[in-house]
Amino acid sequence: MDVEEKLLQALINYAGDDYDKSQDPFLLNLIEDAIDEVCSVMYPCGYKDAEFKQKARDKALLNYESKIRRIAEYHYDKQGKEGVTSYSENGSSASYENSGTPDSYFRGIIPISAIL
């Protein structure tokens, strides 16, 4: 089982009873977006070509699998509430650090710089 399949299974397990097979494209999209977010923190100046981008993805999956999973779980929990920083419903309320992924999820990711 490759890392992306492992992440998908972890997200399915996280969803628990709420999971339905029809959610697979959505869950895969959350994982892809989480990988892209981690890669953009690792390589803030971007990529020189498609091959370099693939190597960055591989490196992110190798080094930051748990961060990618947690980011995907965070956005799974926020589905339907994107862009909201605070809401209240039936006596319960929630607030988010920001409308995107909180900066705290990226702590420990080491940016890689390039000499130009």
Buried (B, 14 or more C-beta within 10 A) or exposed (E): EEBBEEBBEBBBEBBEEEBEEEBEEBBBEBBBBBBBBBBBBBBEEEBEEEEEBEEBBEBBBEBBBEBBBBBBBBBBEBEEBEEEEEEEEEEEEEEBEEEBBEEEBBEEBEEEEEEE
